[in-house]
Amino acid sequence: MMKTVDEKLEQSHENTMRFVYQQLESTDPQMVASTMLAIAIRLYKTILTPQDFEKFVNTVAGDLDKVRPFNRPSIN
């Protein structure tokens, strides 16, 4: 049975998160985040038209207050 678009997206998300968590075991979180962001922006710049890329960047910048941080375990 073929996977739906939603199933493919969920699998991609799970694979990417697994990779990120693996990287975080031995790499500074800021390095991981900056690398992932740079890759994502380059991908968007490659696949979107210049106009759509500009819209994307403006949308992301305008929605920064909606971004939620990851839950960090507390040290007691």
N, C-alpha and C positions, 0 to 999 in steps of 0.2 A: 504494500500500500504506500502511495506517495505521501510525503509529509506536506501539510498545509503551509502557507506562508507564515502563519503564527507559530507553528511548531518549529519551522526552520529558524525563525527569529529567536525563539526561546532557547533552542539548542545553541545558536551562535552566542547568545548572552551567557549561557552557562559555561561554554568553552572559554570565552574571553575572561569571565570572572575567575574561573579556575586558574588560568594562566596568570592573571594579575595577582591573585593570592599567593601563587607559587613565587612570583617575582618579589613580593613583599617580604617573604621569609628571609631574603638575603640582600635586599636593595632598599635604599632610603625611599620612603613613600613619595617624596616630592619628585624624585628622579623617575619613578614609575609613572606618576601622574603626568609629568611634563612630556614624557615619551609617548604615552597613550594619546594625549591631547594633540601633540604634533602630528602623529600618524593620522588621527581622525580628521584634522583640518586639511592635511594633504589629500586624503581620500575625497573629502567633500569638494575641494578645489579641483580635483581631477574629474569627478563625475557630474558636477553641477555646471550650468551655464554661469558666466560671470555675474549676471543679474540675480540668478537664484542663489549663488554663493553669497553675494552681498546681503540678500534678504535673510539667509540662514544666519550669518554672523550677527546681523542686527537683531534678529529674533532671540538668539542665544544671549546676547548682551542685555536685551530688555527683560529677560526672564531670570536674571541671576538671583533675585530674591526668592524664587521658587525652588532653587536647588537645595536639596537636603543632604547633610553630611552623613557619612556612615556612622553607625553606632560603634563607639570605641569601648572596649572593656575597661572598667574602672579598676584601679589598683587600690586596695584597702589595706 
